[in-house]
Amino acid sequence: MPVRRIGLVVHQGRATARDAARAVHAWSETHGVRCTEIDVWAKDHHRRGGREEAEAAGNPDLVVTLGGDGTFLRGARIAVKSGADVLGVDLGKVGFLTEVPAHDIGDALDAVHQGRAVVEERMTLTMRASRPLEIPEEMEALLRYGRGPALPPPQVRPETTEGDGWGVALDVTALNDVVLEKLARDRQVGVGVYLAGRLLASYSADALVVATPTGSTAYAFAAGGPVLSPHMDAVVFTPIAPHMTFNRSVVAAPDEPVALRVLPHSGQAAVSIDGQLRGVLDPGDWIGVFRAPHRVRLVRLHPTDFYGRLRDRFRLTDAPATAHDGPSAPFFRPDTPIPPDLVEMRLPPPTAAR
């Protein structure tokens, strides 16, 4: 279906992003497509939730992000509220989400407009909590120091169930992760962790991360968590600097929710969603994180070569051991007919997309 409305999220701190924005506006004007900039960093007005941003932009059917993965996450938060596709233009350094180089933006928009692009769906997370999330007024002032206003706490979803122990349903969509972390530098957070309704363990840690497979290469990866294929559905729990012997990640099935309860002896804990602080919990409060019904729709010009990108982003072929081996021959050769027993396998295209 041709593009009718574009929502444009621009990293205003980068000249290359501003130049790319002019190219998107020019393409939109040529093709008679409405293009509205979504200023998620505005310092002169109150930050809005994803649904409000989508409505303000006329509920676009394509969100284009110009920046790195952080910019992409802001755009994805908005796109999922209107069912839009997301096209990430790569202006970052180590990102996994953005794909299209700035010089190819016109060709990429043509491909989307003409229905030639690949749409890849990714699992997201949502939440329930023991009470609506709030950010203390004094913390809001601290967050604004040197930057724009923070996102508002998540709204309570209309379908919430109260009064029977299920908590409140929050209007949250996380593509990468939900993080519960300590507020005081000199005091770890104490948390009881429940998987699929059963207590796994009580942790004293700097933070606890609940991630999607897409988010497994973000904060969870930096904490020593596993790398998961973004094409699968799973929920990954990873503790950050825990004071206990069991410090491993746990990969749960997508229908196994992860609940985090702040223990009575703990201090307050901050709740961040895709890197944005969205609330503060007191001892006794809890959050439950689980697979969301909505998925983010990523626009790709080619099928994703995730492992090639993993190798390139982390320069895995620069290791001394591989230098002596020389270039590796491909195990599969997709430029020849695929054998019957491999037809259902996910294989790289003849010219793999990076």
Secondary structure, DSSP 4 states (H G I P E B T S, - for coil): ----EEEEEE-TT-HHHHHHHHHHHHHHHHHT-EEEE--TT-SSS----HHHHHHHTT--SEEEEEESHHHHHHHHHHHHHHT-EEEEEE-SSS-SS--EEGGGHHHHHHHHHTT-SEEEEE--EEEEESS-----HHHHHHHTTTS-PPPPPPPBPTT---SSSS-EEEEEEESSEEEEEESSTT-PEEEEEEETTEEEEEEEESEEEEE-TGGGGTHHHHTTPPP--TTS--EEEEEES-SSS----EEE-TTS-EEEEE-TTS--EEEEETTEEEEEE-TT-EEEEEE-S--EEEEESS---HHHHHHHHTTGGGSHHHHHH-SPPPSS-TTSPPPGGGTTS----SS---
